[in-house]
């Protein structure tokens, strides 16, 4: 049995939020504007963006290691 339906819904929402934060930051939208759009604090936007960048780096490192094998 998987996670409760509301947990699945939250995780989809979190993934969508992360994608939106990355998209808007790549367009150089100010953090305060993103925060207002998403209904979260500016520090949370910064945290979401940092976590997304870290995840990208991790995937790239894993891909590079696989290529070197």
N, C-alpha and C positions, 0 to 999 in steps of 0.2 A: 504494500500500500504506500503510495507517494505522500508528499506533503499535503496538508489541507488545502482546499481550493483557494482560500484567502491568502495563503502563503505563496502559492503559485502566481496569483494575481499580483501580489506585491513585487515578486521577483521580475515579472514581465514589466511592471511599471518602473522598477529600478533600472532595468536594462534600457528601456526606452528613454528614461531620464538621462542616463549616462550618455547614450548616443546623441541626444539633443544637446547636452552640455558640450560635448566634443564638437559637434557640428557648429554651434554658435561661437565657441571660442576660436575655431579655425577661421571664422568670418570676422574675428576681432570684435565681437559684440562684448561690451563691458559686463563684467561679472555682476554688477548690481542690476543690470537689465535682465540678465539671465535668471537671477534669483527671483526677481519680481514675476517673470513669465512663468517660472516653474513653481512658485510659491514656497521656496526654501530660502534659507539665509545665504548671504554672500560667502561666509566661510564654508558652508556646505557645498556650494558650487565649486569652490576651490578644491575641496577635498574630493569631490566626485571626479573632477578633471584630473587631479593628480593620480587617483586610483586607476582611472582609465589609461593614462599614459604608462603607468607601471605595468598594467596588464599587457599593453601593446609591446613593451620592451621584453617582457617575459616570453611572450609568444615568439618574438623575433630571435631571442637567444635560443629557445628550444629548436626553432627551425634551423638555425645556423649549426647547432650541435648535431642535428640529424644529418645535415649535409656533409659534415666532416667525417662521418662514420663510414 
